[in-house]
């Protein structure tokens, strides 16, 4: 039985992610535009598709999906996650003993309208993404048209919203000249709007910066500790490379390597980063990396 849940759990749909072709080193976006590499932001033909763009790397949405799948699976088993173990002995007399903190895993359905949660548990991310990517994307631009201008209902009007900039472009000109002028105009408008508070229409946003290896390491550590088939040392040194980023192993008072500390950091985080347990709880509440 796992020490991180109040009762045993058996994971059927959630699995740790081994190293493989998806873990290879890639170039940055600027190099992609020059045809020199492939970036994690891109799924299929790219991050930009049909006039829509996803704000973060595709990996961040994939990990959100995986954490949500795990949450749904734990919820099915009525699991209660131990967020912090009870402290049984005092390290210092001035510090009181800390009680156990637990969290029952329950996904807030009201926060996931349009996700089709019944599909999340059994589908792969790539299959699910094909019909749900619109939940995360922003519209880049809109072509204003005078079609049906003699009908009130058929006219696309020029927006008076400060956020919008409507330009008429002579497409017969050189592309470099067009881009130079349009970029300059956009920069001017963005500078004018620097103090403008805009409420995003996009409901599902990934907050914070995304580090692929860190997220995968945290996810894998949580899965493996829930499965409870490997020791801390085996998790950190496994041939399948479950822990992607470098870690430091300290030594206990007996001079032996202490593998518990880096695992604890992956599960519980620290003062600046979230651990896998808190990421899972946040996903239950409807957001990721907040």
C-alpha positions as CSV (number, residue, x, y, z in Angstrom):
1,X,0.0,0.0,0.0
2,X,1.2,3.5,-0.8
3,X,2.1,5.7,2.2
4,X,0.6,8.7,0.3
5,X,-3.1,7.7,0.4
6,X,-5.3,6.7,3.3
7,X,-6.2,3.4,1.6
8,X,-4.7,1.3,-1.3
9,X,-5.2,2.5,-4.9
10,X,-4.7,0.7,-8.2
11,X,-3.9,2.8,-11.2
12,X,-5.2,1.5,-14.6
13,X,-5.2,4.5,-16.9
14,X,-2.3,6.6,-15.4
15,X,1.3,5.5,-16.1
16,X,4.8,7.0,-15.6
17,X,6.3,8.3,-18.7
18,X,9.6,6.7,-19.9
19,X,12.3,8.6,-21.7
20,X,12.0,8.3,-25.5
21,X,11.9,10.2,-28.7
22,X,9.7,12.9,-27.2
23,X,12.5,13.7,-24.8
24,X,15.1,14.7,-27.4
25,X,16.8,18.1,-27.4
26,X,15.1,20.6,-29.7
27,X,15.8,24.1,-31.0
28,X,14.0,27.3,-30.0
29,X,11.0,28.9,-31.8
30,X,13.3,31.3,-33.7
31,X,15.2,28.4,-35.2
32,X,12.0,26.7,-36.2
33,X,10.9,29.7,-38.2
34,X,14.2,29.3,-40.1
35,X,13.5,25.6,-40.7
36,X,16.2,24.3,-38.4
37,X,14.3,22.5,-35.7
38,X,11.1,21.3,-34.0
39,X,9.7,22.9,-30.9
40,X,7.5,21.4,-28.1
41,X,5.0,24.2,-28.8
42,X,4.1,22.5,-32.0
43,X,1.6,19.6,-32.4
44,X,1.0,18.4,-35.9
45,X,1.7,21.4,-38.2
46,X,2.3,23.9,-35.5
47,X,1.2,26.0,-32.5
48,X,-0.7,28.3,-34.9
49,X,-3.5,26.6,-36.8
50,X,-6.5,28.0,-38.6
51,X,-6.0,31.5,-37.3
52,X,-5.8,30.3,-33.7
53,X,-2.8,30.0,-31.4
54,X,-2.2,28.2,-28.1
55,X,-0.4,30.5,-25.6
56,X,1.8,27.8,-23.9
57,X,3.7,24.8,-25.1
58,X,1.6,21.8,-26.1
59,X,3.4,19.9,-23.3
60,X,1.7,22.0,-20.7
61,X,-1.8,21.1,-21.9
62,X,-0.7,17.4,-22.2
63,X,0.5,17.4,-18.5
64,X,-2.8,19.1,-17.4
65,X,-4.6,16.3,-19.2
66,X,-2.5,13.7,-17.5
67,X,-2.9,15.1,-14.0
68,X,-6.7,15.4,-14.6
69,X,-6.8,11.7,-15.8
70,X,-5.0,10.7,-12.6
71,X,-7.4,12.8,-10.5
72,X,-10.4,11.2,-12.1
73,X,-8.9,7.7,-11.5
74,X,-8.2,8.5,-7.9
75,X,-11.7,10.0,-7.5
76,X,-13.2,6.7,-8.8
77,X,-11.5,4.9,-6.0
78,X,-12.6,7.4,-3.4
79,X,-9.0,8.2,-2.6
80,X,-7.7,10.6,0.0
81,X,-4.3,12.0,-0.6
82,X,-1.9,12.7,2.3
83,X,-0.6,16.2,1.7
84,X,1.6,16.3,4.7
85,X,2.6,13.5,7.2
86,X,2.0,14.0,10.9
87,X,5.2,15.0,12.8
88,X,5.7,12.5,15.6
89,X,8.7,14.0,17.3
90,X,10.0,17.5,17.9
91,X,13.0,18.7,16.0
92,X,13.2,21.8,18.2
93,X,11.4,22.4,21.4
94,X,10.2,25.8,20.1
95,X,8.4,24.2,17.1
96,X,5.1,22.5,17.9
97,X,4.2,19.1,16.4
98,X,2.4,19.3,13.0
99,X,-0.8,17.3,12.4
100,X,-1.4,15.2,9.3
101,X,-3.0,17.1,6.4
102,X,-5.2,15.1,4.0
103,X,-7.2,16.0,0.9
104,X,-10.0,13.9,-0.6
105,X,-9.6,13.8,-4.4
106,X,-12.7,15.2,-6.0
107,X,-12.8,16.9,-9.4
108,X,-15.0,20.0,-9.7
109,X,-17.2,19.2,-12.7
110,X,-18.4,22.8,-12.9
111,X,-14.8,23.9,-13.7
112,X,-14.5,21.5,-16.7
113,X,-17.5,22.4,-18.9
114,X,-16.8,21.3,-22.5
115,X,-13.9,18.9,-21.5
116,X,-16.1,15.8,-21.8
117,X,-14.6,14.3,-18.7
118,X,-16.0,10.8,-19.6
119,X,-13.5,10.8,-22.5
120,X,-10.5,12.1,-20.5
121,X,-10.1,8.9,-18.5
122,X,-10.0,6.5,-21.4
123,X,-8.7,8.5,-24.4
124,X,-5.2,9.5,-25.2
125,X,-4.3,13.2,-25.1
126,X,-3.7,13.4,-28.9
127,X,-7.1,11.9,-29.7
128,X,-8.9,14.1,-27.1
129,X,-7.0,17.2,-28.3
130,X,-8.3,16.9,-31.9
131,X,-11.8,17.9,-30.7
132,X,-11.0,20.0,-27.7
133,X,-8.0,22.3,-28.6
134,X,-10.4,25.2,-29.0
135,X,-10.8,25.3,-25.2
136,X,-7.3,26.8,-24.9
137,X,-6.7,28.8,-28.1
138,X,-6.9,32.5,-28.9
139,X,-8.1,33.9,-32.2
140,X,-5.2,35.8,-33.8
141,X,-7.0,38.1,-36.2
142,X,-10.2,38.6,-38.1
143,X,-10.7,39.8,-41.6
144,X,-13.2,42.7,-41.8
145,X,-15.5,42.2,-44.8
146,X,-18.0,44.5,-46.5
147,X,-20.0,41.5,-47.7
148,X,-23.7,41.9,-47.4
149,X,-23.0,45.5,-46.3
150,X,-26.5,46.6,-47.2
151,X,-27.8,44.3,-44.5
152,X,-27.3,45.4,-40.9
153,X,-26.9,41.7,-39.8
154,X,-24.4,41.0,-42.4
155,X,-21.8,43.7,-41.8
156,X,-18.5,43.3,-39.9
157,X,-18.1,46.7,-38.3
158,X,-14.8,48.3,-37.4
159,X,-14.3,47.8,-33.7
160,X,-14.0,50.8,-31.4
161,X,-12.4,48.6,-28.7
162,X,-9.0,50.0,-27.7
163,X,-7.6,46.5,-27.8
164,X,-8.3,46.2,-31.6
165,X,-6.4,47.7,-34.5
166,X,-8.0,47.6,-37.9
167,X,-5.7,48.0,-40.9
168,X,-6.2,48.1,-44.6
169,X,-3.2,46.6,-46.3
170,X,-2.2,46.7,-49.9
171,X,-1.1,43.1,-50.5
172,X,0.6,44.0,-53.7
173,X,3.5,45.5,-51.7
174,X,6.6,43.7,-50.6
175,X,6.0,41.4,-47.7
176,X,9.0,42.7,-45.8
177,X,7.7,46.3,-46.1
178,X,4.2,45.2,-45.0
179,X,5.5,43.4,-41.9
180,X,7.7,46.3,-40.9
181,X,4.9,48.8,-41.0
182,X,2.3,46.6,-39.4
183,X,4.7,45.5,-36.6
184,X,5.5,49.2,-35.9
185,X,1.8,50.1,-35.7
186,X,1.1,47.1,-33.4
187,X,3.9,48.1,-31.1
188,X,2.6,51.7,-30.9
189,X,-0.9,50.4,-30.0
190,X,0.4,48.0,-27.4
191,X,2.4,50.8,-25.8
192,X,-0.7,53.0,-25.6
193,X,-2.6,50.1,-24.0
194,X,0.1,49.1,-21.5
195,X,-2.1,50.1,-18.6
196,X,-5.2,48.6,-20.0
197,X,-6.6,45.8,-17.9
198,X,-8.2,43.1,-20.2
199,X,-10.2,40.2,-19.0
200,X,-9.3,37.2,-21.2
201,X,-12.2,35.3,-22.8
202,X,-10.2,32.1,-22.7
203,X,-11.5,30.1,-19.7
204,X,-8.7,27.5,-19.4
205,X,-5.3,29.0,-19.0
206,X,-2.0,27.6,-17.9
207,X,-0.4,29.9,-15.3
208,X,3.3,30.4,-14.8
209,X,6.3,29.1,-16.7
210,X,6.5,25.6,-17.9
211,X,9.6,23.4,-17.6
212,X,9.0,20.1,-19.4
213,X,11.5,17.9,-17.4
214,X,10.4,19.3,-14.0
215,X,6.7,18.6,-14.7
216,X,7.4,15.1,-16.0
217,X,9.6,14.3,-13.0
218,X,6.9,15.4,-10.6
219,X,4.2,13.5,-12.4
220,X,6.3,10.3,-12.6
221,X,7.3,10.6,-8.9
222,X,3.6,10.8,-7.8
223,X,2.5,7.9,-10.0
224,X,5.4,5.7,-8.8
225,X,4.8,6.5,-5.2
226,X,1.1,5.7,-5.5
227,X,1.9,2.4,-7.2
228,X,4.4,1.8,-4.4
229,X,6.5,-0.8,-6.3
230,X,9.8,1.0,-6.4
231,X,12.0,2.4,-3.6
232,X,13.1,6.1,-3.7
233,X,16.5,5.1,-4.9
234,X,15.0,2.9,-7.6
235,X,12.8,5.7,-8.8
236,X,15.7,8.2,-9.0
237,X,18.1,5.8,-10.7
238,X,15.7,3.7,-12.9
239,X,17.0,2.8,-16.4
240,X,13.8,4.2,-17.9
241,X,14.8,7.7,-16.7
242,X,11.5,8.5,-14.9
243,X,13.2,11.5,-13.1
244,X,14.3,13.8,-15.9
245,X,16.2,16.6,-14.2
246,X,19.3,16.6,-12.1
247,X,18.9,16.1,-8.4
248,X,21.2,16.2,-5.3
249,X,21.4,13.3,-2.9
250,X,22.3,14.3,0.7
251,X,23.7,12.0,3.3
252,X,22.0,11.0,6.6
253,X,23.7,10.9,10.0
254,X,25.0,7.4,9.3
255,X,26.8,8.5,6.1
256,X,24.4,6.7,3.8
257,X,22.8,8.4,0.8
258,X,19.4,9.8,1.5
259,X,17.1,9.4,-1.5
260,X,14.0,10.5,0.3
261,X,14.8,14.2,0.2
262,X,14.7,14.7,-3.6
263,X,11.5,12.6,-3.8
264,X,9.9,14.7,-1.1
265,X,10.8,17.8,-3.1
266,X,9.1,16.4,-6.2
267,X,5.9,15.5,-4.3
268,X,5.6,18.5,-2.0
269,X,7.6,21.2,-3.7
270,X,9.3,24.1,-1.8
271,X,8.8,27.7,-1.2
272,X,9.1,28.7,-4.9
273,X,7.7,25.7,-6.8
274,X,4.6,23.5,-6.6
275,X,5.0,19.8,-5.9
276,X,3.1,17.0,-7.7
277,X,0.5,16.7,-4.9
278,X,-0.5,20.4,-5.0
279,X,-0.6,20.3,-8.8
280,X,-3.0,17.4,-8.6
281,X,-5.2,19.2,-6.1
282,X,-5.2,22.4,-8.2
283,X,-6.3,20.4,-11.3
284,X,-9.2,19.1,-9.3
285,X,-10.2,22.7,-8.7
286,X,-10.1,23.5,-12.4
287,X,-6.7,25.1,-13.0
288,X,-3.1,24.1,-13.8
289,X,0.2,25.5,-12.6
290,X,-1.4,28.3,-10.5
